[in-house]
Amino acid sequence: MALLKNLTRQLFEHGYIFTTETRAKEVRRMAEKLITRGKQDTVHARRIARKTVATNVVGGEDYVRRLFNDIAPQFRDRPGGYTRITKIGFRRGDAAPLVKIELALD
C-alpha cells in the first residue's frame, strides 16, 4: 500500500510515471478516486485525500493542495477517465510489461 501511495504522489507531482502494468492499474484506481474527490473541494474531501496522499510525508500537504487547486479543476467537466495508460515495452531483466501512466490533461 505504501508503494501505491508513493506512486500516486509521484503521478500528481510529475504528471506521469513509468511502472509495470499491474501497478499502473492499481495507481489508476487510487488516482481517479482522489481526483473525483478533489472536484468536490470540501473539508471532508480534503481530509480523505490527506489520509491517502499525505500520510507521514514531509510536505505531504503540498500534494493535497496541488490535487485540489491545480489537478481537479482541470477535470471539472469530465465525468471520469482522468488517467491514460500507454504500453511502452518490456523490462529488460524479467520481461515485465512496462507502461507510462499520465494524467489525461488534453
C-alpha positions in Angstrom: 0.0 0.0 0.0 2.9 2.3 0.7 4.3 1.7 -2.8 0.9 2.6 -4.4 0.5 5.7 -2.3 4.0 6.8 -3.3 3.4 6.2 -7.0 0.1 8.2 -6.7 2.0 11.1 -5.1 4.6 11.0 -7.9 1.8 10.9 -10.5 0.3 14.1 -9.0 3.7 15.7 -8.7 5.1 15.0 -12.2 2.0 14.3 -14.2 3.3 10.9 -15.4 5.3 7.9 -14.2 6.8 4.7 -15.7 6.0 1.5 -13.9 4.7 -2.0 -14.6 1.2 -2.6 -16.0 -0.2 -4.2 -12.8 1.0 -1.4 -10.6 -0.3 1.3 -13.0 -3.8 -0.2 -13.0 -3.8 0.0 -9.2 -2.5 3.5 -9.2 -5.2 4.5 -11.7 -7.9 3.2 -9.2 -6.4 5.3 -6.4 -5.8 8.4 -8.5 -9.2 8.5 -10.2 -11.0 8.3 -6.8 -8.8 11.1 -5.4 -9.4 13.3 -8.4 -13.1 12.7 -8.2 -13.0 13.7 -4.5 -10.9 16.7 -5.5 -13.6 18.0 -7.7 -15.9 18.4 -4.7 -13.4 20.6 -2.8 -15.0 20.2 0.7 -13.3 19.9 4.0 -14.3 16.2 4.2 -12.9 15.5 0.8 -9.6 17.2 1.7 -9.4 15.1 4.9 -9.9 11.9 2.9 -7.3 12.9 0.4 -4.9 13.8 3.2 -5.4 10.4 4.7 -4.4 8.7 1.5 -1.8 11.0 0.0 -0.1 13.0 2.8 0.4 10.2 5.4 3.8 10.6 7.1 5.3 12.6 4.2 7.4 15.7 4.6 5.5 18.4 2.6 2.5 16.0 2.2 0.1 18.8 2.4 1.6 20.2 -0.8 0.3 17.1 -2.7 -3.3 17.7 -1.3 -3.1 21.4 -2.2 -1.9 20.6 -5.7 -4.6 18.0 -6.2 -7.4 20.4 -5.1 -6.1 23.6 -6.6 -4.4 22.5 -9.8 -5.3 19.0 -11.0 -9.0 18.6 -10.1 -10.2 21.9 -11.6 -8.8 20.8 -15.0 -11.1 17.8 -14.9 -14.2 19.8 -13.8 -16.3 18.9 -16.9 -15.0 15.4 -17.4 -17.1 12.6 -15.7 -14.2 10.1 -15.5 -11.1 8.8 -17.3 -8.6 11.2 -15.8 -5.6 8.9 -16.5 -4.1 7.4 -19.6 -2.0 4.2 -19.7 0.3 3.6 -22.7 2.3 0.4 -23.2 6.0 1.1 -23.8 7.6 -2.4 -24.0 9.1 -4.9 -21.6 11.6 -4.5 -18.8 15.0 -6.0 -19.6 15.6 -8.1 -16.6 12.4 -10.0 -16.1 10.4 -9.0 -19.2 7.6 -7.4 -17.1 5.4 -5.2 -19.3 6.2 -1.5 -18.7 3.7 1.3 -19.2 3.5 5.0 -18.9 0.6 6.3 -16.8 -0.2 10.0 -17.1 -2.9 12.5 -16.3 -5.0 13.0 -19.4 -5.0 16.8 -19.5 -5.7 17.3 -23.2 
